[in-house]
Amino acid sequence: MGAEYCGAQCHWVGVCTAAQGVAQTQAEPAGSSRGRMSGMGWIASVGLLGVAGAYLGRMLQFRRAWQQQVAAGNQPSAHVALPQPASATHAEAPAITIIIAARNEAANLPLLLHDLAAQLPVSGGFEVLLVDDHSTDSTAQVVTRAAATSPFPLRLLPLAEVSGSPTGKKAAVQAAVQAARAPWLLLTDADCRLPAGWVQAYAHCIARHPAARFISGPVLLTGHGWLATLQGLELAGLVGVGAASIGRGAPTMCNGANLAYRRADFFAVQGFQGNEAVASGDDEFLLHKLHAAFPGSIRFLGAEQAIVRTEAQPTLGRLLRQRVRWASKWRHYQTSAPQRLAVLVLLANLTFPVGAVLWLTAGVPAGVAVGVWAGKLLGDALLLRPVLRFLGRSRWLWWVPVLQLAYAPYALLTGLAGLRGRYEWKGRQVKS
């Protein structure tokens, strides 16, 4: 999100009246050159204003769609048969299988397992299937010990024991889907924290929307300091855009730390076939596939009980590596909606540096520069305000101007690095 516009206008001065003879002749080339610059400035101004207007209009549409999604997500569930307490431990076929792919997460898993043990009951119960992606720490031992006293069925699936010994999150999810016993699959990450009503919120959504095939949930980044705040603000914008695009019937993005889909539908669209070579994208590629196969079946769970929390990246280096991993999948999108949105956001991000250069070189007026920057800022604030209120982080809105200034070089750097398709993640060198 963070894009600005700049511009300037050539000031035409009639130098021809200030000199005679040879001086007048020498002034003509400069005058004609300034005329050309004035034309460039006018065209650049119109272009910058056009992009700013398109971006502001899209953010207004997203704001309305977001508000509708949250209103729907917080509807009373009196008309729904609410889940009743049931013994998930002895259920032959649970209603929900929770899938967690983990690699070297021994430090985080006790907190996540504690949150799962504190979940409010749902009819049919749930099981947890944790896939160990070749961890080199005590991840497997943590899960094995927890399974002995767990109030819910907890199974460990080592990827090293799967045929071919595959690696990566997609392989982990694929193996878990194969082993799952429930018709609905609920996915989160090993470093996340879950509210007590998380599973129940999804159960209510499934009951309210029997035609739903994919449900995307909200994610909140936590942490302290300016870097964590800016990361949280960026992700809040992505959550808002993802939810709004689902509401508008053109899903673009979701977050693998909080989503659910039907097990049968995973196989119906052949899972990750066609994008296996892309290490990331276990969430969005499947979202796009299911939307193409079953239009109108995607939902966003805009309920506060469904907000999953995860820690922001502690250092700038780790943040950049994570964002490069995210960006590496964009060039593999095969649907038009996310591509169109990506182009608009890219243009919006470029307007401030491009406008600044044109102000200095092409005579774009300063008023245009300030106007388009303010328009971009307004668009972001209009979308982010209700999203941040929903996430309980309204105070972050004051950081939007700071993110505006930092985002253009940051987005360009990670976007270009993502095109290479190579990055390091959790001790592995990955190529997409």
C-alpha positions in Angstrom: 0.0 0.0 0.0 2.2 3.1 0.4 2.4 4.9 -3.0 2.6 8.6 -3.6 2.2 11.0 -6.5 4.3 14.1 -7.4 4.3 16.6 -10.2 5.4 20.1 -11.5 4.6 22.5 -14.3 7.0 24.5 -16.5 6.6 28.3 -16.0 6.5 29.9 -19.5 8.2 33.3 -19.6 8.1 35.4 -22.8 11.8 35.9 -23.2 11.3 36.9 -26.8 10.2 40.4 -25.7 13.3 40.9 -23.5 15.9 40.9 -26.3 16.5 42.0 -29.9 18.3 40.7 -32.9 20.7 37.9 -32.2 19.7 37.6 -28.6 16.1 37.0 -29.7 17.3 34.3 -32.2 19.3 32.6 -29.4 16.3 32.6 -27.1 14.0 30.6 -29.5 15.5 27.1 -29.0 15.2 27.6 -25.2 11.7 28.7 -25.6 10.7 25.8 -27.8 12.4 23.4 -25.4 10.4 24.8 -22.5 7.3 24.3 -24.5 8.0 20.7 -24.9 8.7 20.4 -21.2 5.4 22.1 -20.5 3.6 19.4 -22.5 5.5 16.6 -20.7 4.5 18.2 -17.4 0.9 18.4 -18.4 0.8 14.7 -19.5 2.6 13.6 -16.4 0.2 15.5 -14.2 -2.8 13.9 -15.8 -1.2 10.5 -15.5 -0.4 10.9 -11.9 -3.8 12.3 -11.0 -5.4 9.4 -12.9 -3.5 6.7 -11.0 -4.3 8.5 -7.7 -7.9 8.7 -8.5 -8.1 5.1 -9.5 -6.4 4.0 -6.3 -8.5 6.2 -4.1 -11.7 4.9 -5.8 -10.5 1.3 -5.3 -9.8 1.9 -1.7 -13.3 3.3 -1.1 -14.8 0.2 -2.7 -12.6 -2.0 -0.5 -13.6 0.0 2.6 -17.3 -0.7 1.9 -16.7 -4.3 1.1 -14.7 -4.7 4.3 -17.4 -3.3 6.4 -19.9 -5.7 4.9 -17.6 -8.6 5.6 -17.2 -7.7 9.2 -20.9 -7.1 9.7 -21.6 -10.5 8.2 -19.0 -12.2 10.3 -20.4 -10.8 13.6 -24.0 -11.7 12.9 -25.8 -13.4 15.8 -25.8 -17.2 15.5 -29.2 -17.8 17.1 -30.6 -19.2 13.9 -27.7 -21.7 13.7 -27.5 -25.0 15.6 -24.6 -24.0 17.8 -21.9 -26.6 18.4 -22.4 -28.6 21.6 -19.7 -30.1 23.8 -18.5 -33.4 22.6 -15.7 -35.8 23.3 -13.3 -35.3 20.4 -11.0 -37.9 21.9 -13.3 -40.8 21.2 -14.9 -39.4 18.0 -14.5 -41.8 15.1 -14.5 -39.0 12.6 -14.0 -35.5 13.9 -15.7 -32.6 12.3 -12.5 -30.6 11.7 -8.9 -31.5 11.3 -6.5 -28.8 12.3 -3.3 -28.9 10.2 0.0 -27.4 11.4 3.2 -27.6 9.3 6.2 -27.1 11.6 10.0 -26.8 11.0 12.2 -26.1 14.1 9.3 -24.8 16.1 10.0 -26.5 19.5 10.1 -23.1 21.2 6.7 -22.0 19.9 4.7 -25.3 19.9 3.9 -25.4 23.7 2.1 -22.1 23.4 0.1 -23.2 20.4 -0.8 -26.5 21.9 -1.9 -24.7 25.1 -4.2 -22.5 23.0 -5.7 -25.6 21.2 -6.4 -27.3 24.5 -8.3 -24.2 25.6 -10.6 -24.1 22.6 -14.3 -23.9 23.2 -16.0 -27.2 22.2 -17.6 -27.9 18.8 -20.0 -30.6 17.9 -18.1 -33.5 16.4 -14.9 -32.3 18.0 -11.6 -31.8 16.2 -8.2 -33.5 15.8 -4.8 -31.9 15.3 -2.3 -33.2 12.7 1.1 -31.7 13.1 3.6 -32.4 10.2 7.3 -32.2 11.1 9.2 -30.8 8.1 12.6 -32.3 8.8 13.1 -30.3 12.0 16.6 -30.3 13.5 15.5 -29.3 17.0 13.1 -31.1 19.4 9.9 -30.4 17.6 9.0 -34.1 17.3 9.7 -34.7 21.0 7.5 -31.8 22.0 4.6 -33.1 20.0 5.0 -36.7 21.2 5.1 -35.6 24.9 2.0 -33.4 24.4 0.1 -36.2 22.7 0.2 -38.3 25.8 -1.9 -35.9 27.8 -3.7 -33.9 25.1 -7.5 -33.4 25.5 -7.9 -33.8 21.8 -6.5 -36.3 19.3 -2.9 -35.1 18.4 -1.0 -36.9 15.7 2.6 -36.4 14.5 3.4 -36.9 10.9 7.1 -36.7 10.1 7.7 -35.8 6.5 10.9 -37.8 6.6 8.7 -40.9 6.8 6.6 -39.9 3.8 7.4 -41.6 0.5 10.1 -39.6 -1.3 10.9 -37.7 1.9 9.6 -34.4 0.5 10.3 -31.0 2.0 8.6 -27.6 2.3 5.2 -26.4 3.5 3.3 -27.6 0.4 4.6 -31.1 0.9 3.6 -30.9 4.5 0.1 -29.7 3.8 -0.3 -32.3 1.0 0.7 -35.1 3.4 -1.6 -33.8 6.1 -4.6 -33.6 3.8 -4.0 -37.2 2.8 -4.0 -38.3 6.4 -6.8 -36.1 7.7 -10.0 -37.8 8.8 -12.4 -34.8 8.9 -14.3 -33.2 6.0 -13.1 -29.7 6.9 -9.5 -28.7 7.2 -8.4 -25.8 9.4 -4.9 -24.5 8.9 -2.6 -22.3 11.1 1.1 -21.9 11.6 3.2 -23.3 14.5 4.3 -19.8 15.7 0.7 -18.5 16.0 -1.5 -17.8 19.0 -5.2 -18.7 18.9 -8.2 -17.2 20.8 -10.4 -19.7 22.6 -13.2 -19.2 20.2 -11.1 -19.8 17.0 -12.4 -23.3 16.1 -15.9 -22.5 17.2 -16.0 -19.3 15.0 -15.1 -21.5 12.0 -17.7 -24.0 13.0 -20.4 -21.3 13.1 -19.3 -19.9 9.7 -19.4 -23.4 8.2 -22.9 -23.9 9.6 -24.1 -20.5 8.4 -22.7 -20.9 4.9 -23.2 -24.5 3.8 -22.1 -23.6 0.2 -18.7 -22.3 1.4 -15.7 -24.2 0.2 -12.8 -21.9 1.4 -12.8 -19.6 4.4 -10.1 -17.0 5.0 -9.5 -15.6 8.4 -7.8 -12.4 9.9 -4.2 -12.3 11.1 -2.7 -9.7 13.5 1.0 -9.1 13.9 2.2 -8.4 17.4 5.4 -7.1 18.8 7.1 -3.9 20.1 8.9 -1.1 18.4 8.6 0.8 15.2 9.5 -2.1 12.9 6.8 -4.4 14.4 4.3 -1.6 14.1 5.0 -0.9 10.4 4.9 -4.7 9.7 1.5 -4.9 11.5 0.2 -1.9 9.6 1.3 -3.5 6.3 -0.3 -6.8 7.1 -3.5 -5.1 8.3 -3.8 -3.5 4.8 -3.3 -6.9 3.2 -6.0 -8.5 5.5 -8.3 -5.6 4.5 -7.7 -6.0 0.8 -8.0 -9.7 0.9 -11.3 -9.6 2.8 -12.7 -6.9 0.6 -11.7 -8.6 -2.6 -13.5 -11.8 -1.4 -16.6 -9.7 -0.6 -16.5 -8.2 -4.2 -16.4 -11.7 -5.7 -12.8 -11.4 -7.0 -10.6 -13.1 -4.3 -6.9 -11.9 -4.5 -5.1 -12.9 -1.3 -5.4 -14.7 2.0 -3.0 -15.8 4.8 -2.0 -19.4 5.3 -1.8 -18.8 9.1 -5.6 -18.7 9.3 -7.8 -20.4 6.7 -10.1 -23.5 6.2 -11.3 -25.5 3.2 -13.0 -28.8 2.4 -10.8 -31.8 2.1 -12.7 -33.1 -0.9 -12.3 -29.8 -2.7 -8.6 -30.0 -2.3 -8.6 -33.1 -4.3 -11.2 -31.9 -6.7 -8.9 -29.1 -7.9 -5.8 -31.4 -7.7 -4.3 -29.5 -4.8 -1.0 -27.8 -5.6 -0.6 -29.4 -9.0 0.7 -26.8 -11.4 2.5 -24.7 -8.8 4.5 -27.4 -7.0 7.8 -25.7 -8.1 6.8 -22.5 -6.3 7.8 -22.9 -2.7 5.3 -20.4 -1.3 1.7 -19.9 -2.2 0.2 -22.9 -0.4 -2.6 -20.5 0.5 -3.3 -18.1 -2.4 -2.8 -20.6 -5.3 -5.4 -22.9 -3.7 -7.7 -19.9 -3.1 -7.6 -18.9 -6.8 -8.1 -22.5 -7.9 -11.2 -23.0 -5.7 -12.6 -19.7 -6.8 -12.2 -20.7 -10.5 -13.8 -24.1 -9.9 -16.5 -23.0 -7.5 -17.3 -19.2 -8.1 -19.0 -17.6 -5.2 -17.9 -20.2 -2.6 -15.2 -18.2 -0.9 -15.9 -16.5 2.5 -14.1 -14.2 4.9 -14.5 -14.8 8.6 -14.8 -11.3 9.9 -15.3 -12.3 13.6 -13.0 -11.1 16.4 -13.0 -14.6 17.8 -11.2 -15.8 14.7 -8.2 -13.3 14.9 -5.0 -15.3 14.9 -1.9 -13.6 16.3 1.7 -14.1 15.3 4.9 -12.2 16.1 6.4 -9.7 13.7 9.9 -10.3 12.3 12.4 -9.1 14.9 15.0 -7.7 12.4 14.9 -5.9 9.1 16.9 -8.7 7.5 14.4 -11.4 8.5 11.6 -9.1 7.4 13.1 -8.7 3.9 13.7 -12.4 3.5 10.0 -13.1 4.5 8.7 -10.5 2.1 10.9 -11.8 -0.7 9.4 -15.2 -0.1 5.9 -13.7 -0.4 6.8 -11.8 -3.5 8.3 -14.8 -5.3 4.8 -16.2 -6.0 3.2 -13.1 -7.6 4.7 -13.8 -11.0 3.1 -17.2 -11.0 -0.5 -16.0 -10.6 -2.7 -17.3 -13.3 -5.9 -15.2 -12.5 -6.5 -11.7 -13.6 -7.9 -10.1 -10.4 -4.7 -10.2 -8.3 -2.6 -9.2 -11.3 -4.7 -6.1 -12.0 -4.6 -5.2 -8.3 -0.8 -5.7 -8.2 -0.4 -3.4 -11.2 -2.5 -0.7 -9.6 -0.6 -0.9 -6.3 2.7 -0.9 -8.1 1.8 2.2 -10.0 0.6 3.8 -6.8 3.8 2.9 -5.0 5.9 4.5 -7.8 4.0 7.8 -8.1 5.9 9.5 -5.3 9.5 8.9 -6.4 8.5 9.3 -10.1 6.5 12.5 -9.3 9.4 13.9 -7.4 11.8 13.4 -10.3 9.3 14.9 -12.7 8.8 17.9 -10.5 12.5 18.5 -10.7 12.9 17.7 -14.4 9.6 18.0 -16.3 7.9 20.9 -14.6 5.1 19.0 -12.9 3.4 21.5 -10.5 4.1 21.1 -6.8 0.3 21.3 -6.2 -0.2 18.1 -8.2 2.5 16.4 -6.3 1.0 17.3 -2.9 -2.5 16.5 -4.1 -1.8 13.0 -5.4 0.3 12.2 -2.3 -2.6 13.3 -0.1 -5.0 11.3 -2.2 -2.9 8.1 -1.8 -2.6 8.8 1.9 -6.4 9.3 2.2 -7.1 6.1 0.3 -4.9 4.0 2.6 -6.3 5.7 5.8 -9.9 5.2 4.7 -9.4 1.4 4.3 -7.1 1.0 7.3 -9.2 2.8 9.8 -12.0 0.2 10.1 -9.5 -2.7 9.7 -7.4 -1.4 12.5 -10.5 -0.8 14.7 -11.5 -4.5 14.1 -8.0 -5.7 15.0 -7.9 -3.5 18.1 -5.0 -1.4 16.8 -6.6 2.0 16.0 -3.5 3.9 17.3 -1.5 2.4 14.4 -3.3 4.8 12.0 -0.9 7.6 13.0 1.9 5.5 11.4 0.4 5.5 7.9 2.4 8.6 6.7 5.6 6.9 7.8 4.7 3.7 6.0 3.9 5.8 2.9 7.5 7.2 2.8 9.2 3.9 3.5 7.0 1.6 1.3 8.0 2.6 -2.2 11.7 1.6 -1.9 10.8 -1.4 0.3 8.2 -2.7 -2.2 10.5 -2.2 -5.2 13.4 -4.0 -3.4 11.3 -7.0 -2.3 9.4 -7.2 -5.6 12.5 -7.2 -7.7 14.2 -9.7 -5.4 11.1 -11.9 -5.6 11.4 -12.1 -9.3 14.6 -14.0 -8.9 12.7 -16.7 -7.1 15.6 -17.4 -4.7 15.7 -16.8 -1.0 16.7 -18.3 2.3 14.0 -19.5 4.7 14.4 -21.5 8.0 17.9 -22.6 7.1 17.1 -23.6 3.6 18.1 -22.1 0.2 14.9 -22.0 -1.8 14.4 -21.5 -5.5 10.9 -21.0 -7.0 
